[in-house]
C-alpha cells in the first residue's frame, strides 16, 4: 500500500526513523528535497543492494510525481523487498500541500 504526503509529513514531524529514498535526478534533488537518501532511478538496480539488510523494513520511495518511484518500488519488490511504499503524487503533491 502506498503512502500519502499527509501521512509521511505527520510521521516525519513525529520523528519516526524512516527510510526514505528519492529517485529523482541530481538537479531535481538539489532544487528541493525532504532529506531522503538520494538514489537516482537509473542507479537503483545497483544501489538497492546497499539495503539488503533491510529487505523487510518499510522503505518509502518518491520522485517528482510518483511515476519513477513506482518503477523503483517494483524493481525493489522484484528483488525481494517486502514493504516498499510509493509516495502518492511525489514532490509535486508535497509542495502543493506544504508550500513553506
C-alpha positions, 0 to 999 in steps of 0.5 A: 500500500502506498503512502500519502504526503499527509501521512509521511509529513505527520510521521516525519514531524513525529520523528519516526526513523524512516527510510526514505529514498528519492529517485529523482535526478541530481538537479531535481534533488538539489532544487528541493528535497525532504532529506531522503537518501538520494538514489537516482532511478537509473542507479537503483538496480545497483544501489538497492543492494546497499539495503539488503539488510533491510529487505523487510523494513518499510522503505518509502520511495518518491520522485517528482510525481510518483511515476519513477518511484513506482518503477523503483518500488517494483524493481525493489519488490522484484528483488525481494523487498517486502514493504516498499511504499510509493509516495502518492503524487511525489514532490509535486503533491508535497509542495502543493500541500506544504508550500513553506 
